[in-house]
């Protein structure tokens, strides 16, 4: 049961503590890459324990480490980013009936409803999505810098954008006519 990604709660009820060490199979890794919109996923390491607190509630405390590969937003080159985070969740039985308010500021993302199963793969997916950079940038940035001479050159001072577009349209129609 130590490498199982879906834990049945009724089997847990006989234990006080459950240790896990997740290493994904290639099929699960491919699914995770697709679901998280990544180019690749390497060195996934999810280790922790579920511990009973009170009668029917469980606390998950784990460490997630992974290397995700994403495309750079400027160069589209693959970038590897290392994720290392501590994951804590509290699974509460009967929680859905105890909170009538739907105010988002009151709800805590670390609390979850205890259902019949705890899916560790869903927790891994959520943590990777939350911790991967939204707009990854390569350290080698694309050459988009403008030189001072191109900004302050006298020929760029009085550019009329619509006349430039008109000239461009004339060139395009001339090329179209030459192709016929």
N, C-alpha and C positions, 0 to 999 in steps of 0.2 A: 504493500500500500504506500510505500515511500515515494514512488515516482508517478502516482496516480494524479491526474489533473482534475478529476471530478470526485468529490468526497461525499459519500452518503451520510447524512447527519445521524440517522438511526444507528449506524455502526459506530459513530463517534460517541454516542451517549454512554457507552460502557467504559470509555476512557476519560481520564482527566486532562490528558495532553496528547497531541498528535504532532510528530515531527515530519516534515516533508523536505524533499530535495528534488526539484523538478529540472529535468533535462528533456527537451522536446525532441520528438522524432522528426524526420524530414518533412512528413506530411503536415504536422502541426506547425512547423516553422514556415512552410510555404503558405499555409492558411493565414498565419499571423502577419507575414510580410504583405500579403494581399489586403488584409483587413486594415492594417495600419498605413497603407499606401507608402511602403518603403521599397527601396531597391534591393536591400538585403538585410539579414539579421544574423549576427555571429555571437558566439560566446555567451549565450543566454544562461543565466545562473539565478535561480529563484529558490531560496532556502529560508525556512522559517518554521514556525509552529502555530498550531491552533491550541488554545488553552481555554478550558471551561471556566467561566466566571458566573457566579450565581447558579441557579438550577439549570436553565435551558439556554443560556447565552454563551457565545463563543467569541474569543478575541484572537484575531490573526495578527501576528507580528512576523515580518519577513524582510529579507533583503533581496532586491532585484538589481542585477548587473547585466548589462548587455551592450553590444556594439551594433548600432543601427547605421545603415547606409542609405542616404537620401541624396537627391539631386540638388546641387547648388542653385540658388534662385537667380544668380547672375550668369554663371558659366555653364550650367547644367552638367558639370562634372560630378561624379559620385564623391560624396563626403562621408567619412566615418565619424560618428559621434558616440562617445561613451556615455552610457546612462548608468548611474549608480544612485539608488534611492532606498529609503526605508519605507516599507508599506505597513500601515496599521489599519485594521478594520475591526469593527465591532458588529457582530451578527446578533440581532435581538429578535427573540421569538415574540410574535404578537404585536410587533411594533406598528404595523399598518393601521391598527385601530386606536392607538394611543395618541397619535398626532392628527388633529383635525385641521390645523392651520396649513395653508399652502404657501405661506410667505417664504420665499427662497432664502432669505437671510437667516431664517431660523433653522433650516435643515442643514445638517452636517454631512458632508460627503463621505466621512469615515464610518458612518452608521449604515448598516444594510439590514434588510429584512431577512431573517433566518428562514429559508425554505427547506425543502427536503434534501437539496444538494447544494454544496458549495463548489463552484466551478473556479478552480485556480487559473485556468487558461483565460477566462474572462477578466480576472483581476490583472493578470500579466498584460493582456491587451490594453486595458484601460490605463495602466501605469506607463506603458510605452508611449501611448498616444499623448498622455499628459506631460511626459518628460522629454519627448523628442522635440527638437527645435522646430518652430513653425516655419521659419524662413532661414534655412541653413545657408551659410555663406562660406565659400572657400577662402582660405588665407591668400591665395593667389587670385586677386580680384581681376575682373575683366578690365581691359584698357578703355575706360570711359572718361578719362580725365580730359579736360579742355585746357589747352595752353592759354596763357595770358594773351599771347599775340593773336590767337583766333578770336578771342572775345573782344579785344579792344582795337582790332584792325579797322581802318576807316571805311573799308568797303562793306562792313557789316552794320554800320550805324543806321543807314537809311534803307534797310531792306523792307520792301512792301510784300507781305506774305501772299496776297492774292495775285500780284503780278508774277511771282515765282511759280505759283500753281498754274497760272495761265500759260506760262512758258513751258512748264512740264507737260501740260496737256497737249500743247502744239507738238512737242517732241514725240509724245506717245502716238498721236494720230499720224505723224509723219512716218514713224516706224511701222505702224499698222498698214499704211498705204504701200510702203516698200515691200512688205511681205506678200501682198496680193498679187 
